[in-house]
Amino acid sequence: MSRFIANIKDKKVGMLMSLFVVFSLTVLGLYAIKYFGTQYTEEILQKQLDDAGLTPFVHYQTVHFNPFTLTPSIEEVSFGFKNSPWLLFSRISLNSYPLTYPDLDVDFWIKNSLAGNLSYDTRRLMKAAGITTLLGKGSLSSKINEDHVTSEFKLDIKGLGILSTSSHIRLLNNELSMHEIRTDLLASIAMGQPLGLFFIHGEALEINDLDIRYQDAGLVTWLIPEAPKSQQEEKQLASLLKLLSQSLGFARANSVEADEIANALVGFLKPSQDPSLNTQANKKQLRLQMSPSKPLSLQELALMAHETRLYRDSNMRLTH
């Protein structure tokens, strides 16, 4: 009997030892995955920044690698000059394994930032929008199939609203990669020239379709504290919006397209006739769609804007 009990105890000890060994190996394995994943991510990230010449403009504190999902994240990131960054991020997370590059699936969180801690250009935009603190979050996904690229972008800024975009573009230059385009776009933004991509790759990119949505969360009230209350005030606002459409290259002020743009914007800006709809749950929304009859290059779009025919010839539609 005593031998039987001893055998049971030995088996239990053996099982516990086996479990301990398995647990220890698992912990060591996870640690190794995290360590080498972090090293790999840092090397790739630094190499891309160096190759793109963005090292002076992109700064970060730490890189983390999740051994369970095999995805990296970058903590405390700043874009722009170190002493006056354009933007500060508390975290940027990649939701797919780095080897899926050049596809992207990224979530980001904008760090709670006072205007005084950011660059002059950002402070100026914040002042125009009526905010003194910048806080938000967003996501970016981009998938590549041969020379076609589909992308979705979402940005939620506290006190301003939610901007969402989706697009389908095509690369016309076989020697041009999405890595180069993204690099040039980041460089243009870092240098305060976000439209630089039109001049750098105007002939190499064409747009098949574009969809932009905006959901207001306070920006409209700041820009127009008192919405038009009479038909006369609506007409005056519409006239100003038509002139704005012309100055931006969308349509001539006396055109049917300018009327359509102005009517949509006035409808978006004025409160609903039903007071029950002017609530937080029924936020105002504005949508701009572009579905050209044939794909248009960035250069063609720039020419249309220069000739004040962008809205009509790119088959745009603005609704609220």
Disulfide bonds with the S-S distance in Angstrom:
none
